Amino acid sequence: MARKPKSEETETANPDAPAAKFPLFYKSPRPIEAGRHAKIGLKSDVNVGFAANANAIPLNIVEFAVAARHYPIVFSNTAPFLPVASRACAPA
């Protein structure tokens, strides 16, 4: 079955539905623009304090081996069922 064009999807969407949530730790994501971001690079010293209050972080399969060295890997018990590294269960 072919997908409807976006214009038709938005017209039939439920106006009472909750707004889409941003991914974990994102507050106001913006697309990368060549003109605006051409001279921006990666920082060598990154402050990860934004994640200080998180008790579990979703994992990809490629992250399992490294994460398992430091944290237990558990699966969330609510949908979506995701593997997470949990500091709540981590040894002290």
C-alpha positions as CSV (number, residue, x, y, z in Angstrom):
1,M,0.0,0.0,0.0
2,A,1.4,3.4,-1.0
3,R,2.0,6.0,1.7
4,K,-0.2,9.1,1.7
5,P,1.5,12.5,0.9
6,K,2.3,14.5,3.9
7,S,-0.4,17.1,3.2
8,E,-3.1,14.4,3.4
9,E,-1.6,12.9,6.6
10,T,-1.7,16.2,8.5
11,E,-5.2,16.9,7.5
12,T,-6.5,13.6,8.8
13,A,-4.3,13.7,12.0
14,N,-6.0,13.8,15.3
15,P,-5.8,17.4,16.6
16,D,-6.2,16.1,20.2
17,A,-3.2,13.8,19.9
18,P,-0.2,14.8,22.1
19,A,2.7,16.6,20.4
20,A,5.6,14.5,19.2
21,K,8.3,14.1,21.8
22,F,11.9,14.9,21.1
23,P,14.5,12.2,21.4
24,L,16.2,11.7,24.8
25,F,18.2,14.7,25.9
26,Y,17.1,16.9,23.0
27,K,15.4,20.2,23.8
28,S,15.3,22.1,20.5
29,P,16.9,20.2,17.6
30,R,17.6,21.9,14.3
31,P,18.7,20.6,11.0
32,I,22.2,21.2,9.9
33,E,22.5,24.0,7.3
34,A,25.6,24.2,5.2
35,G,25.8,28.0,5.3
36,R,25.3,28.3,9.0
37,H,27.3,25.3,10.2
38,A,30.1,25.1,7.6
39,K,32.9,26.1,10.1
40,I,31.6,24.2,13.2
41,G,33.4,21.1,14.3
42,L,33.4,18.7,17.2
43,K,34.5,19.9,20.7
44,S,37.4,18.2,22.4
45,D,36.0,18.8,25.9
46,V,32.3,17.9,26.1
47,N,30.2,18.6,29.2
48,V,27.8,15.7,29.6
49,G,26.0,17.2,32.7
50,F,22.7,17.1,30.8
51,A,22.6,13.4,31.4
52,A,23.3,13.5,35.2
53,N,19.7,12.8,36.2
54,A,19.1,9.9,33.8
55,N,18.9,6.5,35.4
56,A,19.0,4.5,32.2
57,I,20.3,5.2,28.7
58,P,19.0,3.3,25.6
59,L,21.6,1.2,23.8
60,N,22.3,0.0,20.3
61,I,23.6,-3.5,19.8
62,V,27.1,-2.2,18.9
63,E,27.3,-0.5,22.4
64,F,26.6,-3.7,24.4
65,A,30.2,-4.9,24.8
66,V,31.5,-1.6,26.2
67,A,28.4,-0.8,28.3
68,A,28.4,-4.2,29.8
69,R,31.9,-3.6,31.3
70,H,30.5,-0.9,33.5
71,Y,26.7,-1.2,33.7
72,P,24.1,-4.0,33.7
73,I,22.1,-4.2,30.5
74,V,18.4,-4.6,31.1
75,F,15.3,-4.3,28.9
76,S,12.5,-1.9,29.7
77,N,9.3,-3.5,30.8
78,T,7.0,-1.1,28.9
79,A,6.7,-0.5,25.2
80,P,8.8,0.2,23.4
81,F,10.9,-2.6,24.9
82,L,14.4,-1.2,24.6
83,P,17.8,-2.4,25.9
84,V,19.2,0.1,28.4
85,A,22.3,0.6,30.5
86,S,21.0,1.2,34.0
87,R,23.1,3.0,36.6
88,A,20.3,2.3,39.1
89,C,21.5,-1.4,39.1
90,A,25.2,-0.6,38.7
91,P,27.6,-1.9,41.4
92,A,29.0,0.9,43.7
